[in-house]
Amino acid sequence: MNRMLGIAAGIGLGMISATPSIAQTAGAPADTSATHTVATVGDVQFFAGIRLWANEWDFSSLSARRAVDPSNPSNVVLRDEVVSDVSDVKFVPMPTFGARYGNFLGSITYFVPTSYSVKGVLSRDVKRSELDVTAGYFVLPSLLLSIGYKHAKVDRLIEGLDSGQDISAILLGLSASAPLSDRLSLYGNFAYGLGRQKSDSPDPRGKDRYSSTYAIGEVGLSYRILEGRAGMFVKSLTGSIGYRAQSYTTKDVGLGTYAMANPNVPIATTTRDVQTSTNGVVVALVASF
């Protein structure tokens, strides 16, 4: 028997990074060498690209299993337990669009609806999608601070129940880079945020809203493939490869204990934080215009 659990591992991008001649989304390469400039004050530079994330999702659900009642060892009860399974690898495209004006940078990134197989927990695939809107400011030529809003949806988390999740979060990010050569750079990103999660079904306490936290990190290499000449439509083209890890924690998830004769009404409840993660290699190609 499976019951409601408020858990979802989102793909919140949470921050943005940019080369001096090209802007990119959260966790993308950040070649911010001071030897190249994006635009003079008053100019707006637009960019568009695609990120491809080969990731695994450490999926968690809740299952009511038989257990011995510690207060009465002769009595058998049902007790909610967290069960997990690592999904199959998914190659998820994430288109991104944005603009830079002086030291200000903004972007929109979409994590397209993707189905994950978690046969160790659920009999059917789980679909998730996300939308991120992020704004940042270069406090130094190679250091970007950002704030982002993320909205994520997961269509189901529990076997046989209406258990979709809706998440909204605010994340603060930091992105930095160090040039290794004229075109090659090392980059790193980190973001942390607080969120609210709404579940379609309540937990054993009748609660259907949860606080949550995100922690996201990425490191990798970026390479400027093209730097266009004056008058060219494409001003620059940058590619990157990196590794991205993300942790999502749902706070105070309710777990119930049930009598075998009445498995729908809890006789006791406890709470615990539940953490899930998504990680894998990410590659990107972004052009500025």
Sequence and secondary structure as in RCSB ss.txt:
>XXXX:A:sequence
MNRMLGIAAGIGLGMISATPSIAQTAGAPADTSATHTVATVGDVQFFAGIRLWANEWDFSSLSARRAVDPSNPSN
VVLRDEVVSDVSDVKFVPMPTFGARYGNFLGSITYFVPTSYSVKGVLSRDVKRSELDVTAGYFVLPSLLLSIGYK
HAKVDRLIEGLDSGQDISAILLGLSASAPLSDRLSLYGNFAYGLGRQKSDSPDPRGKDRYSSTYAIGEVGLSYRI
LEGRAGMFVKSLTGSIGYRAQSYTTKDVGLGTYAMANPNVPIATTTRDVQTSTNGVVVALVASF
>XXXX:A:secstr
 B              EEETTEEE TTS     TTS    TT EEEEEEEEEEEEEEEEEEEEEEEEE TT TT 
EEEEEEEEEEE   EEEEEEEEEEEETTEEEEEEEEEEEEE  TTT SS EEEEEEEEEEEEEEETTEEEEEEEE
EEEES  STTS   EEEEEEEEEEEEEEESSSSEEEEEEEEEEEEEEEESS  TTS  EEEEEEEEEEEEEEEEE
EE  TT S  EEEEEEEEEEEEEEEEEEEEEEEETTEEEEEEEEEEEEEEEEEEEEEEEEEEE 
